[in-house]
Amino acid sequence: MRRARRAIVGLSGILAIVSASVKKRTKSVANYFVLHSPSHARVGVSLRAPATVTLDDPILVRSRDIHMATHAAMWLSALPVRTRKVTTGASKNVVTPGRRGFASRTHISASCRDGDSYIVTEEQIEAFERDGYVHIPGVLSEGEMGEVEDPMMKFLRGEVLPEGKDLCDMSGATDRTPEQYTVYNAMLPRRYYPTMQGNIYERRTKSISEQLQRGKAMKIDYDQLLAKRPRSPDSIFAWHQDSAYWPPLQKDPATCTCWLAIDDSTVENGCMRFLPGSNKELEVRKHQPVNIKKNRKDEESSHALCTALSNDDETKVRKVEIKRGDITVHDQRVVHGSGPNDSDGWRRAYVLAFRTEEMVDEERRLGFSHSHNDIFNWDAFHEWTSEEE
C-alpha cells in the first residue's frame, strides 16, 4: 500500500508538471527535472526541495516528454525522488557528469537503453544541432563494456598491429616506437580485428546517429582507438575540425562521431573539449599538419592536423568530462581537441564515426577509407605551406 501511495503521489506531481509545461510551451529550466534516489528523500516532499547540478547531470528529462514521464512513473513506485535545478557550470567552462553511484544514473541510463537502440531526447538533438556536439550518458552498461575494451587491449598489448601509418602517435611526434607513443592511435581496428565488428556499441550508436540526424540513413565510416599515456604533458590532440581530414565531396556530409569513454574522462587526464557553435561556420578553418617538414609527404611530417583559436574562441571552449560508458557525439564541423593526460592512469577511448550512406559510398568509390595508408588522402586535396624553406 505504501508503494502504491508513493506511485500515485509521484505520478500526480509529474502529470501536473507535464500539463503546465505543455500549456506554457516554454523551454526554461522549470521544464526539466532529474530523478535521484538518496535514501533520505521522500516522494511529494522532495519535489519541492531542489538542489543544484550541472547541465549534463546525468540526463535531463523534459517534463512535457510524456514518454519519459511514463518511465519516471514506473521508477517512482519503487524509488524515492527529488528534482534538481540546472546550472551550466559555465563559470569554469567545465561540463561535468553527475556523481557516480547515484541510483538515478543507473536507472535513467538503463531506461534509455532499449536492446540495440538508445532513446535520444529532443533536447539532446537540439543541443547537437546548436553546439555541434552532445554528451549522452550510459550508452553502454558495465557488462557491455568488454565488447569494446577487450579488443582494444589486444591492440595496446601489441597482439594486433595495424599496418603502416594506421598505427601512429597523434601528438605529432614522428620519432617514437608504439611503446613510446603519448597519443596511441590505431586506425580502423574493425578492419584489423574483424571479430569486434557488429558489437553492441555499433548497433546502439547507429540508432543514436540516426536519431541525432533526424532519420537520415547513417553508415559506419571509420573507427579509431585512442589511448593517452599517463603523465604525458605532450599528449595533446590538437584543435581541429574533422572535415579538414576529409575530401570536400558534393554529398550530404552529415556526421555523428561517437566518442566512447573506456575510462572516466576528466580535465586531468585530457577529456574532450569543444568550441560550441563553430559547427555553424560557413567555411572549414585553415589547418596544417602539427609537424610539417619541407616535403609534406615524407616520414618526418605528422598525420595530425591543427587549427588556431582566437582569444575570443578560448573564452567559449567547453571541457566535457564524461564517465566510463558515456559518449560524446560531434559533427564534422565543430572545432574540438583534447588536453594532456596529467593523471597516473591511461585515458582510453574508442571512436566510431557514422556518415550518410551516400557519402560513405562516394568516399569508397574514390579510394578514401580513412586509412592513413590511402593514396587518396588529404594530401590530394590540400596545399600545404612548409614551415621550413
Backbone hydrogen bonds in HBPLUS format (Angstrom, degrees):
<---DONOR---> <-ACCEPTOR-->    atom                        ^
c    i                          cat <-CA-CA->   ^        H-A-AA   ^      H-
h    n   atom  resd res      DA  || num        DHA   H-A  angle D-A-AA Bond
n    s   type  num  typ     dist DA aas  dist angle  dist       angle   num
A0005-ARG N   A0001-MET O   2.83 MM   4  6.05 155.1  1.90 150.2 157.2     1
A0006-ARG N   A0002-ARG O   2.95 MM   4  6.23 156.3  2.00 147.4 153.5     2
A0007-ALA N   A0003-ARG O   2.97 MM   4  6.25 157.5  2.02 149.4 155.4     3
A0008-ILE N   A0004-ALA O   3.00 MM   4  6.30 157.0  2.06 149.0 154.5     4
A0009-VAL N   A0005-ARG O   2.99 MM   4  6.22 169.9  2.00 155.4 157.9     5
A0010-GLY N   A0006-ARG O   2.80 MM   4  5.90 168.8  1.82 154.4 158.4     6
A0011-LEU N   A0007-ALA O   2.83 MM   4  5.82 161.4  1.86 145.7 151.7     7
A0012-SER N   A0008-ILE O   2.95 MM   4  6.03 153.8  2.02 144.2 151.4     8
A0013-GLY N   A0009-VAL O   3.09 MM   4  6.38 154.7  2.15 146.1 152.5     9
A0014-ILE N   A0010-GLY O   3.05 MM   4  6.37 156.6  2.10 148.9 155.0    10
A0015-LEU N   A0011-LEU O   2.90 MM   4  6.09 169.3  1.91 155.3 158.0    11
A0016-ALA N   A0012-SER O   3.00 MM   4  6.14 148.8  2.10 143.2 151.6    12
A0017-ILE N   A0013-GLY O   3.11 MM   4  6.37 153.2  2.19 143.6 150.3    13
A0018-VAL N   A0014-ILE O   2.83 MM   4  6.14 160.8  1.87 155.3 161.3    14
A0019-SER N   A0015-LEU O   2.91 MM   4  6.05 164.0  1.94 146.6 150.5    15
A0020-ALA N   A0016-ALA O   3.02 MM   4  6.21 164.7  2.04 146.9 151.0    16
A0021-SER N   A0017-ILE O   2.86 MM   4  5.99 155.0  1.92 149.1 156.6    17
A0022-VAL N   A0018-VAL O   2.96 MM   4  6.18 163.1  1.99 154.9 158.5    18
A0023-LYS N   A0019-SER O   3.12 MM   4  6.33 160.4  2.16 148.8 153.9    19
A0024-LYS N   A0020-ALA O   3.05 MM   4  6.22 157.3  2.10 146.9 152.6    20
A0025-ARG N   A0021-SER O   2.94 MM   4  6.02 141.0  2.10 148.5 158.4    21
A0031-ASN N   A0028-SER O   2.91 MM   3  5.75 167.4  1.92 124.5 128.7    22
A0032-TYR N   A0029-VAL O   3.11 MM   3  5.41 158.4  2.16 117.5 117.0    23
A0063-SER N   A0031-ASN O   2.75 MM  32  5.38 170.1  1.76 150.2 153.7    24
A0033-PHE N   A0061-VAL O   3.19 MM  28  5.74 155.6  2.26 147.3 154.2    25
A0061-VAL N   A0033-PHE O   3.37 MM  28  5.74 159.5  2.42 151.1 156.4    26
A0041-ALA N   A0038-PRO O   3.15 MM   3  5.67 157.9  2.20 117.2 123.3    27
A0046-SER N   A0042-ARG O   2.87 MM   4  5.50 162.2  1.90 168.1 171.7    28
A0048-ARG N   A0045-VAL O   3.09 MM   3  5.81 165.1  2.11 119.3 124.0    29
A0049-ALA N   A0046-SER O   2.99 MM   3  5.02 166.1  2.01 115.4 115.1    30
A0085-LYS N   A0051-ALA O   2.93 MM  34  5.82 149.7  2.03 141.2 141.7    31
A0053-VAL N   A0085-LYS O   3.30 MM  32  6.50 141.6  2.46 144.8 153.5    32
A0087-THR N   A0053-VAL O   2.98 MM  34  6.06 143.5  2.11 150.3 161.7    33
A0057-ASP N   A0054-THR O   3.17 MM   3  5.49 156.9  2.23 125.0 122.8    34
A0055-LEU N   A0087-THR O   2.76 MM  32  5.64  98.4  2.44 147.2 165.4    35
A0065-ASP N   A0062-ARG O   2.88 MM   3  5.39 162.8  1.91 118.9 123.6    36
A0069-ALA N   A0065-ASP O   2.98 MM   4  6.26 154.1  2.05 149.3 157.6    37
A0070-THR N   A0066-ILE O   2.86 MM   4  6.04 145.7  1.97 145.9 153.3    38
A0071-HIS N   A0067-HIS O   3.27 MM   4  6.68 154.3  2.34 141.7 147.5    39
A0072-ALA N   A0068-MET O   2.89 MM   4  6.20 158.1  1.94 149.0 155.4    40
A0073-ALA N   A0069-ALA O   2.89 MM   4  6.16 151.5  1.97 146.4 153.5    41
A0074-MET N   A0070-THR O   3.21 MM   4  6.55 146.9  2.32 144.5 152.5    42
A0074-MET N   A0071-HIS O   3.08 MM   3  5.25 123.4  2.41  98.7 112.8    43
A0075-TRP N   A0071-HIS O   3.17 MM   4  6.61 154.4  2.24 149.6 156.3    44
A0076-LEU N   A0072-ALA O   2.91 MM   4  6.18 151.5  1.99 152.0 160.7    45
A0077-SER N   A0074-MET O   3.36 MM   3  5.72 147.5  2.48 103.2 111.3    46
A0078-ALA N   A0075-TRP O   2.91 MM   3  5.61 157.5  1.96 120.0 127.0    47
A0079-LEU N   A0075-TRP O   2.79 MM   4  5.74 147.5  1.89 154.9 164.4    48
A0092-LYS N   A0089-GLY O   3.29 MM   3  6.10 151.5  2.37 120.1 125.0    49
A0319-LYS N   A0093-ASN O   2.92 MM 226  6.28 168.9  1.93 156.7 158.7    50
A0095-VAL N   A0319-LYS O   2.83 MM 224  6.12 160.6  1.87 155.6 162.3    51
A0321-GLU N   A0095-VAL O   2.84 MM 226  6.02 153.5  1.91 163.2 172.3    52
A0105-ARG N   A0102-PHE O   3.16 MM   3  5.58 126.7  2.45 106.2 117.0    53
A0107-HIS N   A0103-ALA O   2.90 MM   4  6.09 173.0  1.90 162.1 164.2    54
A0108-ILE N   A0104-SER O   2.79 MM   4  5.70 167.2  1.80 153.1 157.6    55
A0109-SER N   A0105-ARG O   3.07 MM   4  5.89 161.1  2.10 139.7 145.7    56
A0110-ALA N   A0106-THR O   2.96 MM   4  5.93 156.7  2.01 140.7 148.3    57
A0111-SER N   A0107-HIS O   2.94 MM   4  6.07 145.8  2.06 140.0 148.9    58
A0112-CYS N   A0108-ILE O   3.13 MM   4  6.43 139.3  2.31 142.5 152.9    59
A0112-CYS N   A0109-SER O   3.09 MM   3  5.18 128.2  2.37  97.2 110.7    60
A0113-ARG N   A0109-SER O   3.05 MM   4  6.39 144.0  2.18 148.0 158.2    61
A0119-ILE N   A0112-CYS O   2.75 MM   7  4.78 157.0  1.80 131.0 137.7    62
A0114-ASP N   A0117-SER O   2.87 MM   3  4.96 177.8  1.87 135.5 134.8    63
A0117-SER N   A0114-ASP O   3.01 MM   3  4.96 162.2  2.04 119.9 120.8    64
A0125-ILE N   A0121-THR O   3.14 MM   4  6.52 155.8  2.20 148.2 154.8    65
A0126-GLU N   A0122-GLU O   2.90 MM   4  6.15 162.0  1.93 151.3 156.2    66
A0127-ALA N   A0123-GLU O   2.90 MM   4  6.09 153.4  1.97 145.6 153.0    67
A0128-PHE N   A0124-GLN O   3.00 MM   4  6.18 157.2  2.05 145.7 151.4    68
A0129-GLU N   A0125-ILE O   3.00 MM   4  6.28 159.5  2.04 150.7 156.1    69
A0130-ARG N   A0126-GLU O   2.88 MM   4  6.00 151.5  1.96 145.8 154.0    70
A0131-ASP N   A0127-ALA O   2.81 MM   4  5.71 171.1  1.82 153.4 156.3    71
A0132-GLY N   A0128-PHE O   2.91 MM   4  4.98 141.6  2.06 126.0 135.8    72
A0277-GLY N   A0131-ASP O   3.17 MM 146  4.59 160.1  2.21 105.2 110.4    73
A0331-ASP N   A0132-GLY O   2.98 MM 199  5.54 151.8  2.06 153.0 154.5    74
A0134-VAL N   A0329-VAL O   2.90 MM 195  5.41 134.4  2.11 141.5 155.3    75
A0329-VAL N   A0134-VAL O   2.87 MM 195  5.41 154.5  1.93 153.5 162.1    76
A0136-ILE N   A0327-ILE O   2.84 MM 191  5.39 170.1  1.85 157.6 161.0    77
A0327-ILE N   A0136-ILE O   2.97 MM 191  5.39 164.8  2.00 151.8 156.9    78
A0139-VAL N   A0325-GLY O   2.99 MM 186  5.83 123.4  2.32 137.6 144.4    79
A0140-LEU N   A0325-GLY O   3.20 MM 185  4.86 161.0  2.24 133.9 138.9    80
A0144-GLU N   A0141-SER O   2.99 MM   3  5.20 142.1  2.14 102.7 113.9    81
A0145-MET N   A0142-GLU O   3.33 MM   3  5.31 146.3  2.45  98.7 107.8    82
A0147-GLU N   A0144-GLU O   3.20 MM   3  6.02 156.7  2.26 122.6 127.4    83
A0148-VAL N   A0145-MET O   3.04 MM   3  5.75 157.9  2.09 120.7 126.8    84
A0149-GLU N   A0145-MET O   2.88 MM   4  5.98 179.5  1.88 159.0 159.2    85
A0150-ASP N   A0146-GLY O   3.04 MM   4  5.24 158.4  2.09 124.5 131.4    86
A0152-MET N   A0148-VAL O   3.16 MM   4  6.29 157.4  2.21 146.8 153.7    87
A0153-MET N   A0149-GLU O   3.04 MM   4  6.30 152.6  2.12 153.0 158.7    88
A0154-LYS N   A0151-PRO O   3.04 MM   3  5.19 130.4  2.29 100.0 113.5    89
A0155-PHE N   A0152-MET O   3.07 MM   3  5.34 126.6  2.36 102.2 115.1    90
A0156-LEU N   A0152-MET O   3.07 MM   4  6.45 163.2  2.10 151.7 156.3    91
A0157-ARG N   A0153-MET O   2.89 MM   4  5.93 146.2  2.00 143.4 151.2    92
A0159-GLU N   A0154-LYS O   2.82 MM   5  5.07 136.0  2.02 164.2 168.7    93
A0160-VAL N   A0154-LYS O   3.24 MM   6  5.81 140.9  2.41 124.6 122.7    94
A0158-GLY N   A0155-PHE O   2.98 MM   3  5.12 154.5  2.04 105.2 113.4    95
A0166-ASP N   A0163-GLU O   3.01 MM   3  5.71 155.8  2.07 145.7 146.5    96
A0187-MET N   A0166-ASP O   2.81 MM  21  4.93 167.8  1.82 150.5 154.6    97
A0168-CYS N   A0185-ASN O   3.04 MM  17  5.36 161.9  2.07 150.0 155.7    98
A0185-ASN N   A0168-CYS O   2.97 MM  17  5.36 141.3  2.12 170.9 171.8    99
A0172-GLY N   A0169-ASP O   3.31 MM   3  6.21 170.9  2.32 120.3 122.9   100
A0170-MET N   A0183-VAL O   3.01 MM  13  5.31 152.5  2.09 151.3 146.9   101
A0180-GLN N   A0177-THR O   2.76 MM   3  5.29 158.2  1.80 120.0 127.7   102
A0181-TYR N   A0178-PRO O   3.30 MM   3  5.13 151.0  2.39  96.3 104.4   103
A0229-ARG N   A0182-THR O   3.06 MM  47  4.98 154.7  2.12 128.8 136.7   104
A0184-TYR N   A0227-ALA O   2.86 MM  43  5.03 140.2  2.01 165.9 153.2   105
A0227-ALA N   A0184-TYR O   3.01 MM  43  5.03 146.4  2.12 137.9 144.5   106
A0186-ALA N   A0225-LEU O   3.00 MM  39  5.04 160.1  2.04 140.7 146.9   107
A0225-LEU N   A0186-ALA O   2.92 MM  39  5.04 162.1  1.95 142.9 148.8   108
A0188-LEU N   A0223-ASP O   2.91 MM  35  4.97 148.4  2.01 150.7 140.3   109
A0191-ARG N   A0188-LEU O   2.90 MM   3  5.41 140.7  2.06 114.1 124.9   110
A0192-TYR N   A0188-LEU O   3.36 MM   4  6.80 153.3  2.43 147.6 154.9   111
A0193-TYR N   A0189-PRO O   2.78 MM   4  5.75 135.8  1.98 149.3 159.8   112
A0196-MET N   A0193-TYR O   3.12 MM   3  6.26 169.5  2.13 136.1 136.8   113
A0197-GLN N   A0194-PRO O   2.96 MM   3  5.45 166.1  1.98 119.4 124.0   114
A0202-GLU N   A0199-ASN O   3.12 MM   3  5.48 120.8  2.49 104.9 118.1   115
A0203-ARG N   A0199-ASN O   3.23 MM   4  6.61 163.5  2.25 153.9 158.1   116
A0204-ARG N   A0200-ILE O   2.89 MM   4  6.01 163.6  1.92 151.3 156.0   117
A0205-THR N   A0201-TYR O   2.95 MM   4  5.93 163.6  1.98 147.8 152.6   118
A0206-LYS N   A0202-GLU O   3.06 MM   4  6.11 142.0  2.21 141.1 150.4   119
A0207-SER N   A0203-ARG O   3.37 MM   4  6.65 155.0  2.44 139.3 144.6   120
A0208-ILE N   A0204-ARG O   3.08 MM   4  6.44 154.4  2.14 143.1 150.3   121
A0209-SER N   A0205-THR O   2.82 MM   4  5.94 166.0  1.84 148.4 151.7   122
A0210-GLU N   A0206-LYS O   3.08 MM   4  6.24 158.7  2.13 148.8 153.7   123
A0211-GLN N   A0207-SER O   3.14 MM   4  6.36 144.3  2.28 142.7 152.2   124
A0211-GLN N   A0208-ILE O   3.17 MM   3  5.21 124.2  2.50  95.6 109.8   125
A0212-LEU N   A0208-ILE O   2.89 MM   4  6.15 166.1  1.91 158.4 162.2   126
A0213-GLN N   A0209-SER O   2.98 MM   4  6.08 142.2  2.13 139.7 149.6   127
A0215-GLY N   A0210-GLU O   2.69 MM   5  5.08 165.4  1.71 169.8 167.3   128
A0214-ARG N   A0211-GLN O   2.96 MM   3  4.88 156.1  2.02 108.9 110.2   129
A0216-LYS N   A0213-GLN O   3.41 MM   3  5.67 156.9  2.47 107.9 114.2   130
A0357-GLU N   A0217-ALA O   3.14 MM 140  6.09 150.6  2.23 151.8 150.0   131
A0219-LYS N   A0355-ARG O   2.82 MM 136  5.56 158.2  1.87 156.3 162.3   132
A0355-ARG N   A0219-LYS O   2.98 MM 136  5.56 156.0  2.03 158.4 157.5   133
A0221-ASP N   A0353-ALA O   2.75 MM 132  5.61 179.6  1.75 157.9 158.0   134
A0353-ALA N   A0222-TYR O   2.95 MM 131  5.52 174.3  1.96 167.5 169.0   135
A0224-GLN N   A0351-VAL O   2.92 MM 127  4.97 142.5  2.07 144.8 146.9   136
A0351-VAL N   A0224-GLN O   2.79 MM 127  4.97 176.6  1.79 162.1 162.7   137
A0226-LEU N   A0349-ALA O   2.99 MM 123  5.23 173.3  1.99 156.5 155.0   138
A0349-ALA N   A0226-LEU O   2.81 MM 123  5.23 151.7  1.89 163.8 163.0   139
A0228-LYS N   A0347-ARG O   2.93 MM 119  5.08 161.9  1.97 132.4 137.5   140
A0347-ARG N   A0228-LYS O   3.21 MM 119  5.08 150.8  2.30 134.0 141.7   141
A0231-ARG N   A0343-SER O   2.96 MM 112  5.61 141.6  2.12 158.2 170.1   142
A0232-SER N   A0341-ASN O   2.93 MM 109  5.59 152.9  2.01 161.2 166.6   143
A0235-SER N   A0232-SER O   3.01 MM   3  5.46 163.3  2.04 124.0 124.8   144
A0237-PHE N   A0338-SER O   3.05 MM 101  5.05 146.9  2.16 132.3 141.9   145
A0338-SER N   A0237-PHE O   3.04 MM 101  5.05 158.9  2.09 139.0 140.1   146
A0307-THR N   A0239-TRP O   2.80 MM  68  5.58 135.0  2.00 138.2 147.0   147
A0240-HIS N   A0336-HIS O   2.94 MM  96  5.68 147.8  2.04 149.2 158.4   148
A0336-HIS N   A0240-HIS O   2.99 MM  96  5.68 162.5  2.02 154.3 157.3   149
A0244-ALA N   A0241-GLN O   3.03 MM   3  5.66 151.1  2.11 116.2 123.8   150
A0245-TYR N   A0242-ASP O   2.94 MM   3  5.59 153.8  2.00 119.5 126.7   151
A0243-SER N   A0332-GLN O   3.05 MM  89  5.33 144.7  2.18 161.2 151.4   152
A0246-TRP N   A0243-SER O   3.09 MM   3  5.11 150.3  2.19 102.0 111.1   153
A0249-LEU N   A0247-PRO O   2.96 MM   2  5.70 124.1  2.28 112.0  95.9   154
A0256-CYS N   A0354-PHE O   2.85 MM  98  5.15 158.4  1.90 149.5 153.9   155
A0354-PHE N   A0256-CYS O   2.89 MM  98  5.15 166.0  1.91 135.4 140.1   156
A0257-THR N   A0330-HIS O   2.87 MM  73  5.26 174.3  1.88 156.7 158.7   157
A0330-HIS N   A0257-THR O   3.07 MM  73  5.26 152.3  2.15 133.6 139.7   158
A0258-CYS N   A0352-LEU O   2.83 MM  94  5.18 166.0  1.85 145.9 143.6   159
A0352-LEU N   A0258-CYS O   2.93 MM  94  5.18 159.4  1.97 143.3 150.1   160
A0259-TRP N   A0328-THR O   2.82 MM  69  5.23 176.0  1.82 168.2 169.2   161
A0328-THR N   A0259-TRP O   3.10 MM  69  5.23 147.0  2.21 134.2 142.8   162
A0260-LEU N   A0350-TYR O   2.84 MM  90  5.15 173.4  1.84 156.9 154.9   163
A0350-TYR N   A0260-LEU O   3.09 MM  90  5.15 152.9  2.16 136.9 145.3   164
A0261-ALA N   A0326-ASP O   3.14 MM  65  5.92 169.6  2.15 163.7 165.9   165
A0325-GLY N   A0261-ALA O   2.99 MM  64  5.72 162.7  2.02 156.6 157.0   166
A0262-ILE N   A0348-ARG O   3.08 MM  86  5.27 158.1  2.13 135.6 137.3   167
A0265-SER N   A0322-ILE O   2.83 MM  57  5.28 158.5  1.88 155.7 162.5   168
A0322-ILE N   A0265-SER O   3.04 MM  57  5.28 141.2  2.19 136.8 148.5   169
A0271-CYS N   A0266-THR O   2.79 MM   5  4.94 130.9  2.03 135.1 141.2   170
A0270-GLY N   A0267-VAL O   3.37 MM   3  5.23 160.9  2.41  98.7 104.1   171
A0342-ASP N   A0268-GLU O   2.80 MM  74  5.51 163.1  1.83 164.4 160.8   172
A0320-VAL N   A0272-MET O   2.88 MM  48  5.67 161.9  1.92 157.6 163.7   173
A0273-ARG N   A0337-GLY O   2.93 MM  64  5.54 150.9  2.01 155.0 151.3   174
A0337-GLY N   A0273-ARG O   3.09 MM  64  5.54 146.0  2.21 152.7 157.9   175
A0274-PHE N   A0318-ARG O   2.85 MM  44  5.33 154.7  1.91 149.5 154.9   176
A0318-ARG N   A0274-PHE O   2.87 MM  44  5.33 163.7  1.89 156.0 161.6   177
A0275-LEU N   A0335-VAL O   2.93 MM  60  5.41 145.9  2.05 163.6 159.8   178
A0278-SER N   A0275-LEU O   3.17 MM   3  5.90 162.3  2.20 140.2 143.4   179
A0280-LYS N   A0277-GLY O   2.98 MM   3  5.65 167.5  2.00 119.1 123.1   180
A0281-GLU N   A0278-SER O   3.22 MM   3  5.49 165.0  2.25 108.3 112.9   181
A0288-GLN N   A0306-CYS O   3.09 MM  18  5.66 145.7  2.22 146.2 156.4   182
A0306-CYS N   A0288-GLN O   2.89 MM  18  5.66 143.1  2.03 143.5 153.0   183
A0290-VAL N   A0304-ALA O   2.75 MM  14  5.67 159.2  1.79 147.5 149.7   184
A0302-SER N   A0291-ASN O   2.88 MM  11  5.23 150.9  1.96 142.7 152.4   185
A0298-ASP N   A0295-ASN O   2.95 MM   3  5.58 170.4  1.96 127.3 129.4   186
A0301-SER N   A0298-ASP O   3.41 MM   3  6.02 171.2  2.41 115.5 118.0   187
A0314-GLU N   A0310-SER O   3.05 MM   4  6.36 156.3  2.11 149.5 154.8   188
A0315-THR N   A0312-ASP O   3.20 MM   3  5.46 132.9  2.43 101.9 113.3   189
A0316-LYS N   A0313-ASP O   2.88 MM   3  5.36 150.8  1.96 114.8 124.2   190
A0326-ASP N   A0323-LYS O   2.86 MM   3  5.39 160.9  1.90 137.3 141.0   191
A0359-MET N   A0356-THR O   3.06 MM   3  5.28 122.3  2.41 101.5 115.8   192
A0360-VAL N   A0356-THR O   3.04 MM   4  6.36 168.0  2.05 163.8 166.1   193
A0361-ASP N   A0357-GLU O   2.98 MM   4  6.12 166.4  2.00 152.4 156.4   194
A0362-GLU N   A0358-GLU O   3.12 MM   4  6.19 150.7  2.21 135.9 143.5   195
A0363-GLU N   A0359-MET O   2.91 MM   4  6.16 160.0  1.95 154.4 159.9   196
A0364-ARG N   A0360-VAL O   3.04 MM   4  6.28 165.6  2.06 154.2 157.3   197
A0365-ARG N   A0361-ASP O   3.04 MM   4  6.20 148.2  2.14 139.6 148.6   198
A0366-LEU N   A0362-GLU O   3.15 MM   4  6.43 144.0  2.29 144.4 152.6   199
A0366-LEU N   A0363-GLU O   3.10 MM   3  5.27 126.9  2.40  98.3 111.6   200
A0368-PHE N   A0363-GLU O   2.86 MM   5  5.01 162.3  1.89 149.3 143.3   201
A0367-GLY N   A0364-ARG O   3.01 MM   3  4.88 150.4  2.10  97.8 107.2   202
A0374-ASP N   A0371-SER O   3.16 MM   3  5.41 169.1  2.17 109.9 113.1   203
A0380-ALA N   A0377-ASN O   2.80 MM   3  5.67 160.7  1.84 129.1 135.1   204
